[in-house]
Amino acid sequence: MALMYRDLHARARHYMQRERRDHTLQPTALVHEAFLRLMRQPDADLRSRAHFLAMASIVMRRVLVDHARERAAAKRTGGKARVELHEGVAAQQPRGEEMLALDEALTRLAVCDARQARVVEMLFFGGMTEEEAAESLGISSRTVKRDWRSARAWLHAQMSEPPREFLR
C-alpha cells in the first residue's frame, strides 16, 4: 500500500499542476479522499496494480468533479471568487465550469463508447501512461492512443464552450 500511495500521490500532484493555482484541493487531500472512497466500495475487486490505478482514476475524477460542483454552488450563493489576471496560467488550467462541462461530455461519451471514456479517465484524471491504461484494459497501446485521439476530438466537439489547452 505504501508504494501505491506514493504512486497515487505523484499522479495527483501531476494532475493538480494542471489546475488553477488557487485551487483549494491539494494533491494529498485528493489522494486521501479518493483512497477512502475506493476502500468504501464493497465491490472493489482490486486484482492488480493496473486495475487499482484504473479504479483510482475513476474515483479521482469523481472527487474533482464533486469539488468543482461545490465551488460552483458556492459562487451561485454569493461566495466571492478571487480573479487573477494572469493570462499565461489561465490559458492552460481548467476552471470549475470547464471541469463540469468535461464531466457531462465524458458521461455522454461513456454511453457511445465506454472504452474511450475509460481511456480519458485513466489518462486525464488518473495520470496513467498509455501503457498502463492498455494493460488495465487488456488492449494494445496503439489502441489506447487511437481511442485517446478520438475521444479528445469527440469531447472538444461536444463541450458547449471550446476547451482551452487542458485537454491536449
PyRosetta script that sets phi, psi and omega in degrees:
from pyrosetta import init, pose_from_sequence

init()
pose = pose_from_sequence("MALMYRDLHARARHYMQRERRDHTLQPTALVHEAFLRLMRQPDADLRSRAHFLAMASIVMRRVLVDHARERAAAKRTGGKARVELHEGVAAQQPRGEEMLALDEALTRLAVCDARQARVVEMLFFGGMTEEEAAESLGISSRTVKRDWRSARAWLHAQMSEPPREFLR")
pose.set_psi(1, -33.0)
pose.set_omega(1, 179.8)
pose.set_phi(2, -63.2)
pose.set_psi(2, -40.5)
pose.set_omega(2, 177.5)
pose.set_phi(3, -65.0)
pose.set_psi(3, -41.7)
pose.set_omega(3, 180.0)
pose.set_phi(4, -66.6)
pose.set_psi(4, -38.7)
pose.set_omega(4, 179.1)
pose.set_phi(5, -61.2)
pose.set_psi(5, -47.2)
pose.set_omega(5, 180.0)
pose.set_phi(6, -60.8)
pose.set_psi(6, -41.0)
pose.set_omega(6, -179.9)
pose.set_phi(7, -65.5)
pose.set_psi(7, -45.1)
pose.set_omega(7, 178.4)
pose.set_phi(8, -63.5)
pose.set_psi(8, -40.4)
pose.set_omega(8, -180.0)
pose.set_phi(9, -64.7)
pose.set_psi(9, -40.8)
pose.set_omega(9, 178.2)
pose.set_phi(10, -63.6)
pose.set_psi(10, -40.1)
pose.set_omega(10, 178.7)
pose.set_phi(11, -66.8)
pose.set_psi(11, -42.4)
pose.set_omega(11, 179.1)
pose.set_phi(12, -64.9)
pose.set_psi(12, -41.5)
pose.set_omega(12, 179.0)
pose.set_phi(13, -62.6)
pose.set_psi(13, -43.2)
pose.set_omega(13, 177.8)
pose.set_phi(14, -62.3)
pose.set_psi(14, -43.7)
pose.set_omega(14, -179.5)
pose.set_phi(15, -66.3)
pose.set_psi(15, -43.6)
pose.set_omega(15, -176.3)
pose.set_phi(16, -67.2)
pose.set_psi(16, -20.2)
pose.set_omega(16, 175.2)
pose.set_phi(17, -64.2)
pose.set_psi(17, -24.1)
pose.set_omega(17, 179.3)
pose.set_phi(18, -85.6)
pose.set_psi(18, -9.3)
pose.set_omega(18, 179.3)
pose.set_phi(19, -83.1)
pose.set_psi(19, 169.6)
pose.set_omega(19, 178.5)
pose.set_phi(20, -65.8)
pose.set_psi(20, 154.5)
pose.set_omega(20, -175.1)
pose.set_phi(21, -66.3)
pose.set_psi(21, -29.4)
pose.set_omega(21, -177.4)
pose.set_phi(22, -94.5)
pose.set_psi(22, 20.4)
pose.set_omega(22, -179.9)
pose.set_phi(23, -60.8)
pose.set_psi(23, 133.8)
pose.set_omega(23, -175.6)
pose.set_phi(24, -84.4)
pose.set_psi(24, -11.1)
pose.set_omega(24, 178.8)
pose.set_phi(25, -95.4)
pose.set_psi(25, 124.4)
pose.set_omega(25, -180.0)
pose.set_phi(26, -95.8)
pose.set_psi(26, 158.0)
pose.set_omega(26, -179.2)
pose.set_phi(27, -54.5)
pose.set_psi(27, -41.8)
pose.set_omega(27, 180.0)
pose.set_phi(28, -62.7)
pose.set_psi(28, -43.2)
pose.set_omega(28, 178.7)
pose.set_phi(29, -65.4)
pose.set_psi(29, -38.5)
pose.set_omega(29, 177.4)
pose.set_phi(30, -61.9)
pose.set_psi(30, -45.9)
pose.set_omega(30, 179.2)
pose.set_phi(31, -63.2)
pose.set_psi(31, -46.1)
pose.set_omega(31, -178.2)
pose.set_phi(32, -62.6)
pose.set_psi(32, -46.1)
pose.set_omega(32, 179.9)
pose.set_phi(33, -64.2)
pose.set_psi(33, -43.5)
pose.set_omega(33, 179.3)
pose.set_phi(34, -63.3)
pose.set_psi(34, -43.6)
pose.set_omega(34, -179.3)
pose.set_phi(35, -63.5)
pose.set_psi(35, -43.8)
pose.set_omega(35, 178.9)
pose.set_phi(36, -62.5)
pose.set_psi(36, -44.3)
pose.set_omega(36, 179.1)
pose.set_phi(37, -63.8)
pose.set_psi(37, -39.2)
pose.set_omega(37, -179.7)
pose.set_phi(38, -65.3)
pose.set_psi(38, -41.6)
pose.set_omega(38, -178.7)
pose.set_phi(39, -72.3)
pose.set_psi(39, -21.9)
pose.set_omega(39, 178.5)
pose.set_phi(40, -79.0)
pose.set_psi(40, -13.7)
pose.set_omega(40, -178.5)
pose.set_phi(41, -75.6)
pose.set_psi(41, 117.9)
pose.set_omega(41, -176.5)
pose.set_phi(42, -66.9)
pose.set_psi(42, -26.2)
pose.set_omega(42, -177.2)
pose.set_phi(43, -100.6)
pose.set_psi(43, 21.0)
pose.set_omega(43, -178.9)
pose.set_phi(44, -73.9)
pose.set_psi(44, 98.8)
pose.set_omega(44, 178.6)
pose.set_phi(45, -98.7)
pose.set_psi(45, 95.1)
pose.set_omega(45, -174.1)
pose.set_phi(46, -96.3)
pose.set_psi(46, 87.3)
pose.set_omega(46, -173.0)
pose.set_phi(47, -73.3)
pose.set_psi(47, -37.1)
pose.set_omega(47, -173.8)
pose.set_phi(48, -148.6)
pose.set_psi(48, 173.9)
pose.set_omega(48, 177.5)
pose.set_phi(49, -60.2)
pose.set_psi(49, -46.0)
pose.set_omega(49, -178.9)
pose.set_phi(50, -62.0)
pose.set_psi(50, -40.7)
pose.set_omega(50, 179.8)
pose.set_phi(51, -66.9)
pose.set_psi(51, -40.9)
pose.set_omega(51, 177.9)
pose.set_phi(52, -60.9)
pose.set_psi(52, -45.3)
pose.set_omega(52, 179.8)
pose.set_phi(53, -64.6)
pose.set_psi(53, -36.9)
pose.set_omega(53, 177.7)
pose.set_phi(54, -64.3)
pose.set_psi(54, -45.0)
pose.set_omega(54, 178.2)
pose.set_phi(55, -64.2)
pose.set_psi(55, -40.9)
pose.set_omega(55, 179.9)
pose.set_phi(56, -63.1)
pose.set_psi(56, -35.2)
pose.set_omega(56, -179.9)
pose.set_phi(57, -64.9)
pose.set_psi(57, -37.6)
pose.set_omega(57, 177.1)
pose.set_phi(58, -64.7)
pose.set_psi(58, -46.3)
pose.set_omega(58, -177.7)
pose.set_phi(59, -66.6)
pose.set_psi(59, -39.5)
pose.set_omega(59, 178.0)
pose.set_phi(60, -63.1)
pose.set_psi(60, -38.7)
pose.set_omega(60, 176.8)
pose.set_phi(61, -59.3)
pose.set_psi(61, -47.7)
pose.set_omega(61, -178.9)
pose.set_phi(62, -60.9)
pose.set_psi(62, -42.0)
pose.set_omega(62, 179.8)
pose.set_phi(63, -61.9)
pose.set_psi(63, -46.9)
pose.set_omega(63, -178.9)
pose.set_phi(64, -65.8)
pose.set_psi(64, -39.6)
pose.set_omega(64, 179.3)
pose.set_phi(65, -68.2)
pose.set_psi(65, -42.9)
pose.set_omega(65, 177.4)
pose.set_phi(66, -60.9)
pose.set_psi(66, -39.9)
pose.set_omega(66, 178.9)
pose.set_phi(67, -64.1)
pose.set_psi(67, -42.7)
pose.set_omega(67, 179.1)
pose.set_phi(68, -64.5)
pose.set_psi(68, -39.0)
pose.set_omega(68, 178.6)
pose.set_phi(69, -64.5)
pose.set_psi(69, -43.2)
pose.set_omega(69, 178.8)
pose.set_phi(70, -62.3)
pose.set_psi(70, -41.5)
pose.set_omega(70, 179.6)
pose.set_phi(71, -65.4)
pose.set_psi(71, -42.3)
pose.set_omega(71, 178.8)
pose.set_phi(72, -63.9)
pose.set_psi(72, -39.0)
pose.set_omega(72, 178.7)
pose.set_phi(73, -65.1)
pose.set_psi(73, -39.1)
pose.set_omega(73, 179.0)
pose.set_phi(74, -64.7)
pose.set_psi(74, -36.8)
pose.set_omega(74, 178.6)
pose.set_phi(75, -65.6)
pose.set_psi(75, -39.6)
pose.set_omega(75, -179.3)
pose.set_phi(76, -68.0)
pose.set_psi(76, -26.4)
pose.set_omega(76, -178.2)
pose.set_phi(77, -92.4)
pose.set_psi(77, 13.3)
pose.set_omega(77, 173.9)
pose.set_phi(78, 102.3)
pose.set_psi(78, 1.6)
pose.set_omega(78, 176.3)
pose.set_phi(79, -65.2)
pose.set_psi(79, 137.3)
pose.set_omega(79, -179.1)
pose.set_phi(80, -87.3)
pose.set_psi(80, 132.8)
pose.set_omega(80, 178.8)
pose.set_phi(81, -107.0)
pose.set_psi(81, 139.2)
pose.set_omega(81, 177.3)
pose.set_phi(82, -80.1)
pose.set_psi(82, 130.7)
pose.set_omega(82, 179.6)
pose.set_phi(83, -110.1)
pose.set_psi(83, 123.0)
pose.set_omega(83, -179.6)
pose.set_phi(84, -107.8)
pose.set_psi(84, 123.8)
pose.set_omega(84, -176.9)
pose.set_phi(85, -93.8)
pose.set_psi(85, 75.3)
pose.set_omega(85, 178.8)
pose.set_phi(86, -130.3)
pose.set_psi(86, 95.2)
pose.set_omega(86, -169.6)
pose.set_phi(87, -58.5)
pose.set_psi(87, -40.9)
pose.set_omega(87, -176.9)
pose.set_phi(88, -59.4)
pose.set_psi(88, -42.0)
pose.set_omega(88, 179.9)
pose.set_phi(89, -75.0)
pose.set_psi(89, -45.2)
pose.set_omega(89, -176.5)
pose.set_phi(90, -63.0)
pose.set_psi(90, -27.5)
pose.set_omega(90, -177.3)
pose.set_phi(91, -72.3)
pose.set_psi(91, -14.6)
pose.set_omega(91, -174.7)
pose.set_phi(92, -119.8)
pose.set_psi(92, -1.0)
pose.set_omega(92, -173.7)
pose.set_phi(93, -115.6)
pose.set_psi(93, 131.7)
pose.set_omega(93, -179.7)
pose.set_phi(94, -70.6)
pose.set_psi(94, 136.0)
pose.set_omega(94, 174.5)
pose.set_phi(95, -85.9)
pose.set_psi(95, 168.6)
pose.set_omega(95, 179.0)
pose.set_phi(96, -57.1)
pose.set_psi(96, -40.7)
pose.set_omega(96, -179.7)
pose.set_phi(97, -64.4)
pose.set_psi(97, -39.5)
pose.set_omega(97, 178.6)
pose.set_phi(98, -66.6)
pose.set_psi(98, -38.3)
pose.set_omega(98, 179.3)
pose.set_phi(99, -63.7)
pose.set_psi(99, -40.8)
pose.set_omega(99, 178.2)
pose.set_phi(100, -67.1)
pose.set_psi(100, -41.2)
pose.set_omega(100, 177.8)
pose.set_phi(101, -64.2)
pose.set_psi(101, -40.0)
pose.set_omega(101, 177.6)
pose.set_phi(102, -63.4)
pose.set_psi(102, -43.0)
pose.set_omega(102, 179.0)
pose.set_phi(103, -61.5)
pose.set_psi(103, -44.2)
pose.set_omega(103, 179.1)
pose.set_phi(104, -64.0)
pose.set_psi(104, -43.2)
pose.set_omega(104, 179.0)
pose.set_phi(105, -65.7)
pose.set_psi(105, -38.8)
pose.set_omega(105, 179.1)
pose.set_phi(106, -66.4)
pose.set_psi(106, -36.0)
pose.set_omega(106, 176.1)
pose.set_phi(107, -63.9)
pose.set_psi(107, -41.2)
pose.set_omega(107, 176.7)
pose.set_phi(108, -66.3)
pose.set_psi(108, -38.3)
pose.set_omega(108, 178.3)
pose.set_phi(109, -62.2)
pose.set_psi(109, -38.3)
pose.set_omega(109, -179.3)
pose.set_phi(110, -60.7)
pose.set_psi(110, -30.3)
pose.set_omega(110, 177.4)
pose.set_phi(111, -70.2)
pose.set_psi(111, -40.5)
pose.set_omega(111, -178.4)
pose.set_phi(112, -78.0)
pose.set_psi(112, -44.3)
pose.set_omega(112, -176.3)
pose.set_phi(113, -150.8)
pose.set_psi(113, 94.3)
pose.set_omega(113, -175.5)
pose.set_phi(114, -61.7)
pose.set_psi(114, -37.0)
pose.set_omega(114, -178.4)
pose.set_phi(115, -65.7)
pose.set_psi(115, -42.3)
pose.set_omega(115, 178.5)
pose.set_phi(116, -62.4)
pose.set_psi(116, -39.2)
pose.set_omega(116, 177.7)
pose.set_phi(117, -63.0)
pose.set_psi(117, -40.6)
pose.set_omega(117, 178.4)
pose.set_phi(118, -64.3)
pose.set_psi(118, -39.6)
pose.set_omega(118, 178.4)
pose.set_phi(119, -61.0)
pose.set_psi(119, -43.9)
pose.set_omega(119, 178.3)
pose.set_phi(120, -61.9)
pose.set_psi(120, -45.0)
pose.set_omega(120, 179.2)
pose.set_phi(121, -59.4)
pose.set_psi(121, -44.1)
pose.set_omega(121, -176.9)
pose.set_phi(122, -69.4)
pose.set_psi(122, -44.7)
pose.set_omega(122, -176.1)
pose.set_phi(123, -79.8)
pose.set_psi(123, -46.6)
pose.set_omega(123, -175.0)
pose.set_phi(124, -81.6)
pose.set_psi(124, -51.9)
pose.set_omega(124, -176.2)
pose.set_phi(125, -85.9)
pose.set_psi(125, -35.7)
pose.set_omega(125, -176.3)
pose.set_phi(126, -90.7)
pose.set_psi(126, -13.7)
pose.set_omega(126, 179.6)
pose.set_phi(127, 68.2)
pose.set_psi(127, 17.6)
pose.set_omega(127, 179.8)
pose.set_phi(128, -72.7)
pose.set_psi(128, 156.0)
pose.set_omega(128, 172.6)
pose.set_phi(129, -80.4)
pose.set_psi(129, 165.7)
pose.set_omega(129, 177.6)
pose.set_phi(130, -61.4)
pose.set_psi(130, -36.8)
pose.set_omega(130, 179.6)
pose.set_phi(131, -66.5)
pose.set_psi(131, -41.8)
pose.set_omega(131, 178.1)
pose.set_phi(132, -64.7)
pose.set_psi(132, -42.4)
pose.set_omega(132, 178.7)
pose.set_phi(133, -64.2)
pose.set_psi(133, -41.0)
pose.set_omega(133, 179.0)
pose.set_phi(134, -61.4)
pose.set_psi(134, -44.0)
pose.set_omega(134, 178.8)
pose.set_phi(135, -62.4)
pose.set_psi(135, -45.1)
pose.set_omega(135, -178.9)
pose.set_phi(136, -63.4)
pose.set_psi(136, -38.7)
pose.set_omega(136, -177.9)
pose.set_phi(137, -87.6)
pose.set_psi(137, -11.4)
pose.set_omega(137, -179.5)
pose.set_phi(138, 72.8)
pose.set_psi(138, 34.2)
pose.set_omega(138, 178.9)
pose.set_phi(139, -130.4)
pose.set_psi(139, 174.2)
pose.set_omega(139, -178.8)
pose.set_phi(140, -80.1)
pose.set_psi(140, 158.7)
pose.set_omega(140, 176.0)
pose.set_phi(141, -61.9)
pose.set_psi(141, -35.1)
pose.set_omega(141, 179.0)
pose.set_phi(142, -62.6)
pose.set_psi(142, -40.1)
pose.set_omega(142, 177.9)
pose.set_phi(143, -66.8)
pose.set_psi(143, -38.6)
pose.set_omega(143, 176.9)
pose.set_phi(144, -61.6)
pose.set_psi(144, -45.3)
pose.set_omega(144, 179.2)
pose.set_phi(145, -60.2)
pose.set_psi(145, -43.6)
pose.set_omega(145, 179.6)
pose.set_phi(146, -64.7)
pose.set_psi(146, -45.0)
pose.set_omega(146, 178.3)
pose.set_phi(147, -62.3)
pose.set_psi(147, -40.7)
pose.set_omega(147, -179.3)
pose.set_phi(148, -63.0)
pose.set_psi(148, -45.9)
pose.set_omega(148, 179.4)
pose.set_phi(149, -62.6)
pose.set_psi(149, -46.1)
pose.set_omega(149, -179.3)
pose.set_phi(150, -65.7)
pose.set_psi(150, -44.0)
pose.set_omega(150, -179.1)
pose.set_phi(151, -63.6)
pose.set_psi(151, -41.7)
pose.set_omega(151, 178.6)
pose.set_phi(152, -61.6)
pose.set_psi(152, -43.3)
pose.set_omega(152, 179.1)
pose.set_phi(153, -62.9)
pose.set_psi(153, -43.4)
pose.set_omega(153, -179.6)
pose.set_phi(154, -63.8)
pose.set_psi(154, -44.6)
pose.set_omega(154, -179.0)
pose.set_phi(155, -65.0)
pose.set_psi(155, -41.8)
pose.set_omega(155, 178.0)
pose.set_phi(156, -59.3)
pose.set_psi(156, -41.4)
pose.set_omega(156, -179.1)
pose.set_phi(157, -69.4)
pose.set_psi(157, -31.5)
pose.set_omega(157, -175.2)
pose.set_phi(158, -83.2)
pose.set_psi(158, -29.1)
pose.set_omega(158, -174.8)
pose.set_phi(159, -72.6)
pose.set_psi(159, 135.3)
pose.set_omega(159, -174.6)
pose.set_phi(160, -63.8)
pose.set_psi(160, -39.4)
pose.set_omega(160, 177.2)
pose.set_phi(161, -106.2)
pose.set_psi(161, 126.9)
pose.set_omega(161, -179.1)
pose.set_phi(162, -55.4)
pose.set_psi(162, 124.4)
pose.set_omega(162, -179.0)
pose.set_phi(163, -68.3)
pose.set_psi(163, 153.4)
pose.set_omega(163, 177.8)
pose.set_phi(164, -86.0)
pose.set_psi(164, -144.2)
pose.set_omega(164, -171.8)
pose.set_phi(165, -74.0)
pose.set_psi(165, -11.4)
pose.set_omega(165, -167.7)
pose.set_phi(166, -68.6)
pose.set_psi(166, -16.6)
pose.set_omega(166, -179.2)
pose.set_phi(167, -108.9)
pose.set_psi(167, 32.5)
pose.set_omega(167, 180.0)
pose.set_phi(168, -94.8)
pose.dump_pdb("model.pdb")
